[in-house]
Amino acid sequence: MLLNAKAVLLILLGGGPTIVINATWVGILQAALRLGVKRIYGSLFGVLGIAKEQFVDLTQLSSEELKLLAGTPSAALGTTRDMPDNAAMLEVIKAHGITHVIGVGGQDTAETLQGIAVFAQAAGYSLCVVHAPKTIDGDLEVGDHPPGFPSAARFIAKAAAGHNLENAAMPGVDILGCMGRNAGYLTGASGFLRSYDDDGPHLIYCPERALDLKLFLDDVDGVYQRLGRCLVAVSEGVKDSDGTLWVEHLKEVHRDAHGNVQLSGSAVVDFLASEVRKRLGVKRVISETPGYLQRCYDEASYVDEQEARRAGEAAARFAIDGQSGSVVITRTGEYEVEYGLVALEQVAGKTKVMPTHFINEKGNDITPAYVDYLRPLLGSFPKYARIKLPLVEKILNR
């Protein structure tokens, strides 16, 4: 404990906010305090706060404040996708005597942390760097799933179920856009709550498979002719047969500091809706995307809340033990998880796509195997009823 008392820990957040990211950094803070760390800072707006020397003393937060913060959606410390200069950051880190850095984020954050670690090592500065996982996309290269994904998947499942009821009440073609740059884990969750044979989404398109416009229109027309309606879920990251993002065909695109195209789910679904209206002649065609609600809607999965905090606690234990790397969640047994540590380079900048057995052969739906994978993560849901009554006999026989 005496050595731990001399440690100076810096916590930062990176990438998009989620509903449970605060639970993770609160878990880091509380575990570090239990381990005897006395000085714990939070960097405001991620790595930007390091470069600008904008830190807050997190040890001043009361237990009641921490309890509330852990259950608060979004990123209370602020976050960013920027990649500031490593030399400038190391100068600030050295000035404050920081010995440990823990960053909470996705693969781009892991890449940024790896850069800080490599630069510090080359400069001869002893710095322990740990990455705590976070992303709604569910696509970190190592581990079963990251915190943030189960809650976002739960939201998409409920949103799609609501769209299905709307589509049944006012039939037409409804196209729902979901987040997901390279992996369809979130889009695939739209099919989780289907109970009846004719429940939507009737078609689900993930970025792992190319989206051909003619085949898409044939799929939609086939469902519409059979059911008189069609609900579609499509990822904002869908690509054409050449591997080019559909959004790049539809609008001028911009890239973030990591080189990622800034996606717009609305551009894709609006285009697909216009094609359905124009080519299939369907009168009622709706296109919609929940946008950032997918990340921070205030209804977390219980499993996600618990795992987010424990991932943070594990990150603190590894860091204070002097181990650098990335925390991973591994599924075991019926449903249990273990928290381990892998090298940062195994996660940094890498994406895990959905395995083949989670997507059907035609590439327009998920399989029961994916539903089984999701089941322990999402929690319980309300059950919806249907009117199942015979028609009253006609009198006018029209």
C-alpha positions in Angstrom: 0.0 0.0 0.0 2.9 2.4 0.7 4.0 2.1 -3.0 0.4 2.5 -4.2 0.1 5.7 -2.1 2.9 7.2 -4.3 1.1 6.3 -7.5 -0.6 9.1 -9.6 -3.5 7.7 -11.7 -5.0 9.6 -14.7 -8.4 8.4 -16.0 -9.6 9.5 -19.5 -12.5 8.6 -21.8 -12.4 8.2 -25.6 -14.8 7.8 -28.5 -18.5 8.0 -28.4 -20.4 8.1 -25.1 -22.4 5.1 -23.9 -25.0 4.6 -21.2 -22.5 2.7 -18.9 -19.1 4.4 -19.6 -19.5 6.4 -16.3 -20.0 3.1 -14.4 -16.6 2.0 -15.8 -14.6 5.0 -14.7 -16.3 5.1 -11.3 -15.3 1.4 -10.9 -11.7 2.3 -11.8 -11.7 5.2 -9.2 -13.2 3.2 -6.4 -11.0 0.2 -6.9 -7.9 2.4 -7.1 -8.9 4.0 -3.8 -9.3 0.7 -2.2 -5.9 -0.3 -3.4 -4.4 2.7 -1.6 -4.0 5.2 -4.5 -4.3 8.7 -3.1 -4.0 10.9 -6.2 -6.5 10.2 -9.0 -7.2 12.7 -11.7 -9.8 12.8 -14.5 -8.8 14.3 -17.9 -11.5 16.5 -19.3 -12.5 15.5 -22.9 -10.1 12.6 -23.1 -6.7 13.1 -24.5 -7.5 16.7 -25.3 -7.5 17.3 -21.5 -4.0 15.9 -21.3 -2.6 18.2 -23.9 -4.4 21.2 -22.4 -3.5 20.2 -18.8 -7.2 20.2 -17.9 -7.5 17.7 -15.0 -10.0 17.4 -12.1 -9.3 15.7 -8.7 -11.7 12.8 -8.7 -11.0 11.9 -5.1 -13.0 14.9 -4.1 -16.3 13.3 -5.3 -18.5 12.0 -2.5 -19.8 8.4 -2.4 -23.3 9.7 -3.1 -22.0 11.7 -6.1 -20.2 8.6 -7.4 -23.3 6.5 -7.0 -25.3 8.9 -9.1 -22.6 9.3 -11.7 -22.3 5.5 -12.1 -25.9 5.4 -13.2 -25.8 8.5 -15.4 -25.7 8.0 -19.2 -23.1 9.6 -21.5 -19.6 10.6 -20.6 -19.5 12.8 -17.5 -15.8 13.6 -18.0 -16.2 14.5 -21.6 -14.7 12.6 -24.5 -13.1 13.0 -27.9 -11.9 11.2 -31.1 -8.9 13.5 -31.5 -5.3 12.3 -31.4 -3.1 15.1 -29.8 0.6 15.2 -30.0 2.3 12.5 -27.9 5.2 14.7 -27.0 2.9 17.4 -25.7 0.9 14.8 -23.6 4.1 13.2 -22.2 5.3 16.7 -21.1 2.1 17.2 -19.1 2.2 13.6 -17.7 5.7 14.0 -16.5 5.0 17.5 -15.0 2.2 16.0 -12.8 4.2 12.9 -11.9 1.5 10.6 -13.5 2.5 6.9 -13.2 -0.6 5.2 -14.5 -3.0 6.0 -17.3 -6.3 4.2 -17.8 -8.4 5.0 -20.8 -12.0 3.9 -21.4 -12.9 3.5 -25.0 -13.0 1.4 -28.2 -10.3 0.2 -30.6 -9.3 3.8 -31.6 -8.9 4.7 -27.9 -6.7 1.6 -27.5 -4.7 2.7 -30.5 -4.2 6.2 -28.9 -3.2 4.6 -25.6 -0.7 2.4 -27.3 0.8 5.4 -28.9 1.2 7.1 -25.6 2.8 4.0 -24.1 5.3 3.5 -26.9 6.3 7.2 -26.8 6.8 7.2 -23.1 8.9 4.0 -23.3 11.0 5.5 -26.0 11.5 8.6 -23.9 12.6 6.5 -20.9 9.6 7.4 -18.8 8.0 4.7 -16.7 4.3 4.7 -17.4 1.7 1.9 -16.9 -1.1 2.2 -19.5 -4.3 0.2 -19.4 -7.3 0.2 -21.8 -10.8 -0.5 -20.4 -13.2 -1.6 -23.1 -16.2 0.4 -24.3 -18.1 0.5 -27.6 -21.8 0.1 -28.5 -20.7 -1.7 -31.8 -19.7 -4.9 -30.0 -16.7 -5.2 -32.3 -13.5 -5.2 -30.3 -11.2 -7.8 -31.7 -10.6 -9.7 -28.4 -13.2 -10.8 -25.9 -16.9 -11.8 -26.0 -18.3 -8.3 -26.0 -17.5 -4.8 -24.6 -19.5 -2.8 -22.1 -21.9 -0.4 -23.8 -23.0 -3.0 -26.4 -25.6 -4.9 -24.4 -27.5 -1.7 -23.5 -27.4 -0.3 -27.0 -28.5 -3.7 -28.4 -31.3 -3.7 -25.9 -32.5 -0.3 -27.1 -32.4 -1.4 -30.8 -34.3 -4.6 -29.9 -37.1 -2.5 -28.3 -37.0 0.2 -31.0 -37.4 -2.4 -33.7 -40.3 -4.1 -31.8 -42.0 -0.8 -31.6 -41.5 -0.2 -35.3 -42.9 -3.6 -36.0 -46.1 -2.7 -34.2 -46.3 0.6 -36.0 -45.7 -1.1 -39.3 -48.5 -3.6 -38.6 -50.9 -0.9 -37.6 -50.2 1.3 -40.6 -48.8 -1.1 -43.3 -46.2 0.0 -45.7 -42.4 -0.2 -45.9 -40.5 1.0 -42.9 -36.6 1.2 -43.0 -34.8 1.6 -39.7 -31.2 2.7 -39.7 -28.8 1.4 -37.0 -25.3 2.3 -36.0 -22.4 0.0 -36.9 -19.4 0.9 -39.1 -17.9 -2.5 -39.9 -19.8 -4.9 -37.8 -23.5 -5.7 -37.6 -23.8 -6.7 -34.0 -26.1 -3.8 -33.2 -28.2 -4.0 -36.4 -28.6 -7.7 -35.8 -30.1 -7.0 -32.4 -33.2 -5.5 -34.1 -34.4 -9.1 -34.7 -34.2 -10.2 -31.1 -37.8 -9.7 -30.0 -39.6 -11.3 -33.0 -42.2 -13.7 -31.6 -44.6 -14.4 -34.5 -43.8 -15.7 -38.0 -44.7 -12.4 -39.6 -43.0 -10.1 -37.1 -40.4 -7.6 -38.4 -37.8 -6.7 -39.1 -38.5 -9.0 -42.0 -35.1 -8.1 -43.5 -31.8 -7.2 -41.7 -28.7 -6.0 -43.5 -25.3 -5.9 -41.8 -22.1 -4.4 -43.1 -20.4 -7.9 -43.3 -22.3 -8.6 -46.5 -22.5 -6.3 -49.6 -25.8 -4.6 -50.2 -26.9 -4.9 -53.8 -29.7 -2.4 -54.6 -31.5 -4.7 -57.0 -31.4 -7.7 -54.6 -32.5 -5.3 -51.8 -35.5 -4.2 -53.8 -36.4 -7.8 -54.8 -36.2 -8.7 -51.1 -38.5 -5.9 -50.0 -40.9 -6.5 -52.9 -41.1 -10.2 -52.0 -42.0 -9.5 -48.3 -44.4 -6.7 -49.3 -46.3 -8.9 -51.7 -46.5 -11.7 -49.2 -47.5 -9.7 -46.1 -48.7 -6.3 -47.3 -45.9 -4.6 -45.3 -42.2 -4.8 -44.7 -39.9 -3.6 -41.9 -36.2 -3.4 -42.7 -33.2 -2.8 -40.4 -30.0 -1.7 -42.1 -26.6 -0.7 -40.8 -25.3 2.7 -41.5 -22.0 1.0 -42.5 -23.4 -1.1 -45.4 -21.1 -1.4 -48.4 -21.5 -2.1 -52.1 -19.9 -5.1 -53.9 -16.6 -3.2 -54.2 -16.4 -2.6 -50.4 -17.2 1.1 -50.7 -19.5 2.5 -48.0 -22.9 3.3 -49.4 -22.8 6.7 -47.7 -19.8 7.6 -49.8 -22.0 7.4 -52.9 -24.7 9.6 -51.4 -23.0 12.6 -49.7 -19.7 14.3 -49.2 -18.0 12.5 -46.4 -15.6 13.7 -43.6 -13.1 11.6 -41.7 -12.1 11.8 -38.0 -8.6 11.9 -36.6 -8.4 8.1 -36.9 -9.3 8.1 -40.6 -12.9 6.8 -40.0 -15.6 8.1 -42.3 -18.2 10.0 -40.3 -21.3 8.0 -41.0 -24.9 9.1 -41.4 -27.5 6.4 -41.1 -30.2 8.9 -42.3 -28.5 9.3 -45.7 -28.5 5.6 -46.4 -32.1 4.8 -45.2 -33.5 7.9 -46.9 -31.9 6.8 -50.2 -33.2 3.3 -49.8 -36.7 4.6 -49.0 -36.7 6.8 -52.1 -35.8 3.8 -54.3 -38.5 1.7 -52.8 -41.1 4.5 -53.3 -39.9 5.1 -56.9 -39.2 1.6 -58.2 -41.8 -0.5 -56.2 -44.6 2.1 -56.1 -45.3 1.6 -52.4 -47.3 4.6 -51.2 -46.4 4.5 -47.5 -42.6 4.4 -47.1 -40.9 5.5 -43.8 -37.2 5.9 -43.2 -36.0 6.5 -39.7 -32.8 6.4 -37.6 -32.7 6.7 -33.8 -29.3 8.5 -34.0 -27.4 9.0 -30.8 -30.3 7.6 -28.7 -28.7 4.2 -29.5 -25.7 5.2 -27.4 -27.2 6.9 -24.4 -30.9 6.2 -24.0 -31.6 5.9 -20.3 -32.4 2.2 -19.9 -29.2 0.2 -19.4 -29.1 -3.6 -19.4 -28.5 -4.8 -15.8 -25.7 -7.2 -17.1 -24.1 -4.2 -18.9 -24.2 -2.0 -15.7 -22.5 -4.7 -13.7 -19.9 -5.7 -16.2 -19.0 -2.1 -17.0 -18.2 -1.4 -13.4 -16.3 -4.7 -13.0 -14.3 -4.1 -16.1 -13.2 -0.8 -14.6 -12.3 -2.4 -11.3 -10.2 -5.0 -13.2 -8.5 -2.2 -15.2 -7.5 -0.6 -11.9 -6.2 -3.8 -10.4 -4.1 -4.6 -13.5 -2.7 -1.1 -13.6 -1.8 -0.8 -10.0 -0.2 -4.2 -10.3 2.1 -2.7 -13.0 0.5 -4.5 -15.9 -0.2 -2.6 -19.1 -2.7 -3.9 -21.7 -6.3 -4.0 -22.6 -9.0 -5.6 -20.4 -11.2 -8.2 -22.1 -14.4 -9.9 -21.1 -14.5 -13.6 -21.7 -17.8 -15.6 -21.6 -17.7 -18.9 -19.7 -20.2 -21.6 -18.8 -24.0 -21.0 -19.1 -23.3 -17.4 -18.6 -20.5 -16.2 -16.5 -17.6 -13.9 -17.5 -14.0 -13.5 -16.6 -11.9 -10.4 -16.9 -8.4 -10.7 -18.4 -5.7 -8.6 -19.9 -4.2 -8.8 -23.4 -1.6 -6.7 -25.1 -2.8 -3.3 -26.4 -1.8 -4.2 -30.0 -4.3 -7.0 -30.0 -7.1 -4.5 -29.7 -5.7 -1.2 -31.0 -7.3 -0.2 -34.4 -8.8 -3.7 -35.0 -12.4 -4.7 -35.6 -14.2 -8.0 -35.0 -17.0 -8.6 -37.5 -19.9 -10.9 -37.0 -19.1 -14.6 -37.6 -20.6 -16.3 -40.5 -23.0 -18.4 -38.5 -24.7 -15.2 -37.1 -25.9 -14.1 -40.6 -28.1 -16.1 -42.9 -26.9 -17.4 -46.3 -28.8 -14.7 -48.3 -27.3 -12.0 -46.1 -30.6 -10.4 -45.3 -31.3 -11.7 -41.8 -29.7 -13.0 -38.6 -29.8 -16.6 -37.4 -31.1 -18.2 -34.2 -27.5 -18.5 -33.1 -27.2 -14.8 -32.8 -30.4 -14.5 -30.8 -29.0 -17.1 -28.4 -25.7 -15.1 -28.1 -27.7 -12.0 -27.2 -30.1 -13.6 -24.8 -28.1 -13.3 -21.5 -26.9 -9.8 -22.3 -30.1 -7.9 -22.9 -32.4 -8.6 -19.9 -36.1 -9.0 -19.7 -38.7 -7.3 -21.9 -42.5 -6.6 -21.8 -44.6 -9.0 -23.8 -46.9 -7.6 -26.5 -50.3 -9.0 -27.4 -52.2 -9.4 -30.6 -55.9 -9.4 -31.5 -56.6 -12.9 -32.9 -60.3 -13.0 -33.6 -62.3 -14.2 -36.6 -63.9 -11.6 -38.9 -67.6 -10.9 -38.3 -69.7 -12.4 -41.1 -70.4 -9.9 -43.9 -73.9 -8.7 -44.6 -73.3 -6.7 -47.8 -70.7 -9.1 -49.0 -68.6 -6.3 -50.6 
